[in-house]
Amino acid sequence: MLKQLTPLKKQLQNNGFLVIEILISGLILTASIAASMYLFRIGYESLSRAQDSNMISAKMPEIIDFLKNADLAETKTSVDMGDDVILTWRATPIRQGKPSLIINPIKDYSLTLYRIEFGVTYNRLGREYTLNVLRY
């Protein structure tokens, strides 16, 4: 009779261990799901920032051409460059003068060097730049 109770005793001990195994596996599963959700969120945010940076970089040649041809008498202006890219710029005359060597005496030449400080914003990303432009 004692021999018959021994397997029953082992069987009861194994059932208790099975519950602990289930709890540990559930904890591991929950931790892995939480980690993968965190990684997806971080990846999405990084991709969004990269797209914003690419949009600003793609608009930069257009912005430079716009600033070279803009009326620099306006001291501070904000312009929508399309695709929700906003350009805010401020022009400051650094130096003004006339050339010492006059090529055509009939025309009056005047040279002005401007420092243009401009910022480009798209969604949450904003960048600041400085550009010098010579006007005659």
PyMOL commands that set and color helices and strands:
alter all, ss='L'
color gray80, all
select helices_A, chain A and resi 2-69
alter helices_A, ss='H'
color red, helices_A
select strands_A, chain A and resi 76-80+85-97+111-122+125-135
alter strands_A, ss='S'
color yellow, strands_A
deselect
rebuild
show_as cartoon
